[in-house]
Amino acid sequence: MRRLRFNGTGSGVNGCPSVHEDLDSGEVIVHGPALTDPADISQLRHLNEGEVPIVVPRELLVDFGPKEVQRVPNIIGLDEFDQLFTQFKHTAWRLESRRRYASDELTPTYAAFYRGEPVNWEGVDAEWCEERRQQTALGKRFERVRIMDQPPTPGQLYLLDNARRNSYVGEVISNLSRADAERLALPVEDFWLFDSRLVARLNFDDDDQLLNVELITEPAEVLRYAQARDGAMHHAVPYEEFAAQLSAKE
């Protein structure tokens, strides 16, 4: 079965015509109203048996068709990535979709949490906290949606507790079940979306270590991530509510 990604539609009403892309082969799939007039069909060249001509507006292909035969990722350094968190103008939004983050497991707070000890998050990573407070004081918004499995992994439970620290510095943290994320066809990768204008996609290796950060600015690509954000935010719940629901099930 193909792994298809919805790129976009030329209609805001019925979703037709639309463009999809095969994530493995790179093939583009377009669907729309069929060309049926025999006089029009007779002018087509190389129309083979079993093929169906369709009609799509030019702007659909311009807006949502691939612009390169083979996409070349724009990898940025970690210093440049860090600068994005002070250079953005109004919103920084993150989807955290992984089951674990290896870097978390190296921290004293993770060790304490794993031993079952309460963690006092105030004052942890003071420099990071101060930067976040400064940015939120300027009226900027930091938001995250964290995907949770059923049952949650140890790393996900750690981040659910860690959300208290995020809240202390002004971030808004919500959670979404893995089942809902899959139903909404959310991206499987982690990413930050800045000002609905550029995306920083976080690429991890097989050991759950951050491998690199890829900057995405192509409008159609950014739009797809913005649509994912809107879907995730609509269905996610505040982390306190999610934690209460989790406790009620235990």
PEKA-V258154 format. One line per field, one symbol per residue. ss: DSSP state (2 for helix, 1 for strand, 0 for the rest). phi: phi as a letter, one per 30 degrees, with the letter a starting at -180 (. if undefined). burial: 1 if it has 9 or more other ideal C-beta (glycine too) atoms within 8 Angstrom, else 0. A space follows every 10 residues. Layout:
ss->???
phi->???
burial->???
This chain:
ss->0001111110 0000000111 1100000111 1011000222 2000000000 0001100222 2222000000 0001110222 2222222000 1111110000 0002220222 2222000000 0000022222 2222222000 1111111100 0002222222 2222222200 0111111222 2220000001 1111000111 1111000001 1111110022 2222222222 2222201122 2222222220
phi->.dcccddlbd bcccibdbbb bddccidccc badddcdedd ddddcidcdj dbdbcbdedd dddbddcbdb dcdcdcdddd dedddcddcb bbbbcccdda bedddccddd dddddiddcd ddjdhedddd ddddddddjd ccbbccdbdb dddedddddd dddddedecj dccbbbdedd ddddhdedcd accchhbbcc ccccddcicd cabccbbded ddeddddded ddddcdbedd dddddddddd
burial->0001011111 1000011111 1100000111 0100100001 1001000000 0011010001 1011100000 0000010000 1001100100 1111111101 1101100011 0110000010 1001000010 1110110001 1111111110 0110111111 1110111111 1111111101 1001011001 1111100111 1111000100 0011111001 1111110110 1110011110 0110110000
